[in-house]
Amino acid sequence: EVTMKWRADRYPSGWAMDVTCAGGEFPVKVVNVSTSGLRFSGDLQAGVDDPVRFRVLGQRIGAKLTRCDAKGGALQFDRPLTPAQLSTLRQFRSMSGVW
C-alpha cells in the first residue's frame, strides 16, 4: 500500500515583502504560497533551517528556510497561516523601488 504525503494547495502570488533573518532584513517576492509555506524569489542572507520572520496584516509570522538557491528559496511556517493571512499573501503587491 502506497501512502502519498499530503501537501497543502499552493496558490500563485506576487506579494512583495521584507523577510528578517540573522543577516538583516531583505526584500523578497512571494512566487507561490500555501497554508504551510511559500516559495520566494530574491536573495535572503540565511542558511537552510535558519529561523526567519515577516509580517502579514501586522502579525509576525515565524518560519524556517527550507530551500535556498541562486534565484530564491522556500520557507516553512512555524504554524499554518490563517485564511486571512493566506488571502493576503495570494495578492499582488509591489514595494516601491524594489519590484
C-alpha positions as CSV (number, residue, x, y, z in Angstrom):
1,E,0.0,0.0,0.0
2,V,1.4,3.4,-1.1
3,T,0.6,6.4,1.0
4,M,1.0,9.8,-0.6
5,K,2.2,12.6,1.6
6,W,-0.5,15.3,1.8
7,R,0.6,18.7,0.6
8,A,-1.4,21.9,1.1
9,D,-2.7,23.6,-2.1
10,R,-0.3,26.2,-3.5
11,Y,-1.5,29.5,-4.9
12,P,0.4,31.8,-7.2
13,S,1.4,35.1,-5.7
14,G,3.2,38.4,-6.4
15,W,3.4,39.7,-2.9
16,A,6.5,41.7,-2.1
17,M,7.7,41.9,1.5
18,D,10.7,42.1,3.7
19,V,11.9,39.0,5.5
20,T,14.1,39.3,8.6
21,C,16.8,36.8,9.5
22,A,20.1,36.8,11.4
23,G,21.7,38.6,8.4
24,G,19.3,41.5,8.4
25,E,16.1,42.4,6.5
26,F,15.8,41.5,2.9
27,P,13.1,42.2,0.2
28,V,11.7,39.1,-1.4
29,K,8.8,38.4,-3.7
30,V,6.4,35.5,-3.0
31,V,6.1,33.2,-6.0
32,N,3.5,30.8,-4.5
33,V,2.1,30.2,-1.1
34,S,0.1,27.6,0.9
35,T,-1.1,27.4,4.5
36,S,2.2,25.7,5.4
37,G,4.9,27.6,3.5
38,L,5.9,29.7,0.5
39,R,8.4,29.9,-2.3
40,F,10.1,33.2,-3.0
41,S,12.4,34.9,-5.4
42,G,15.1,37.2,-4.0
43,D,18.3,37.0,-2.1
44,L,17.9,36.0,1.6
45,Q,21.2,36.0,3.6
46,A,20.3,32.9,5.6
47,G,21.1,29.2,5.6
48,V,18.8,26.2,5.4
49,D,17.0,25.6,8.7
50,D,17.7,29.2,9.9
51,P,14.7,30.9,11.5
52,V,13.2,33.9,9.7
53,R,10.2,36.1,10.2
54,F,8.0,38.5,8.3
55,R,4.7,40.4,8.9
56,V,1.3,39.9,7.4
57,L,-1.7,42.1,8.5
58,G,0.5,43.4,11.3
59,Q,1.1,39.9,12.7
60,R,4.5,38.4,12.9
61,I,4.9,35.1,11.2
62,G,7.8,32.8,12.2
63,A,9.3,30.3,9.6
64,K,12.4,28.5,8.7
65,L,14.3,28.5,5.5
66,T,13.9,25.0,3.9
67,R,15.5,25.6,0.5
68,C,17.8,28.2,-1.0
69,D,19.3,28.7,-4.4
70,A,20.6,31.5,-6.7
71,K,17.0,32.6,-7.6
72,G,15.3,32.4,-4.2
73,G,14.1,29.7,-1.8
74,A,11.3,28.3,0.3
75,L,10.0,28.9,3.8
76,Q,8.1,26.6,6.1
77,F,5.8,28.4,8.6
78,D,6.1,27.6,12.3
79,R,2.3,27.3,12.3
80,P,-0.3,27.3,9.5
81,L,-1.5,30.6,8.1
82,T,-5.0,31.8,8.9
83,P,-7.4,32.2,6.0
84,A,-7.0,36.0,6.2
85,Q,-3.2,35.7,6.1
86,L,-3.3,33.3,3.2
87,S,-5.7,35.5,1.3
88,T,-3.4,38.5,1.8
89,L,-0.3,36.6,0.6
90,R,-2.2,35.5,-2.5
91,Q,-2.4,39.1,-3.7
92,F,0.0,41.0,-5.9
93,R,1.7,43.9,-4.3
94,S,4.9,45.7,-5.2
95,M,7.1,47.7,-2.9
96,S,8.1,51.0,-4.4
97,G,11.7,50.9,-5.7
98,V,12.0,47.2,-5.1
99,W,10.0,45.4,-7.8
